Amino acid sequence: MPTRTLSITEEAYMALKASKKEGESFTDVILRLTGNKGSAKRLLEMMDEMHSPELADNIEQASKEFRKNFKTRDVEL
């Protein structure tokens, strides 16, 4: 992949550095912060950010309750 050299102020560099997550490159940070919408990588990042075992448990519990309370009825045509 081709690369580019950018000149930024020290303030901008510090802001970018502060936005970095563990294991992220500056390229990753820039793409994340600029809303690189539509990419599969961004979708996976968003899913990772939203991951919550508590949320998954709540969804599973609600699904079980729905199935338990779901009633079918016979309809004659």
Helices and strands as residue ranges (DSSP letters): H 10-19, H 26-33, H 40-50, H 53-69
